[in-house]
Amino acid sequence: MSTPGTTPVKTLLDGPLGRLAVQFGKFGVVGIVGLLVDTIVLYGGLALGLEFFAARIPSFLAAATTTWALNRAFTFRGAADEPLHRQWAKFIAANAVGGVVNYAVSVGLEANVAMVEAHPVLAVAAGSLAGMLFNFAASKHLVFKDA
């Protein structure tokens, strides 16, 4: 039985799966911002003459730092508080596997698919999606506990 003013959608969102879905949605929005940062830094590195493989390293680190800060403030607000440097290091470490997946997919596509080589943003996007699920689980359970 629902209480007055409660809709089925609100009831669903207030449950554990609904809260998880909302959190995952926020994580996705933050990921889009990270993708933009990743792409801007990648193209900046390419403009400076870096090879794609080398330009992906600073672009990934810039995106990871941006997503850590936004996830801390937006997605996982209310997580157990700890010093910024320690939480950042845990975020980078916990997401290292997702970063390897991200890097491997983007570099593999760029090296083997002509369309992706011509449009590096496609490699960045594919890499970001490949690492997203792992990164969400690692962030939620290892970095931003109790959120």
Secondary structure, 3 states (H helix, E strand, C coil): CCCCCCCHHHHHHHCHHHHHHHHHHHHHHHHHHHHHHHHHHHHHHHHCCCCHHHHHHHHHHHHHHHHHHHHHHHHCCCCCCCCHHHHHHHHHHHCHHHHHHHHHHHHHHHHHCHHHHHCHHHHHHHHHHHHHHHHHHHHHHHHCCCC
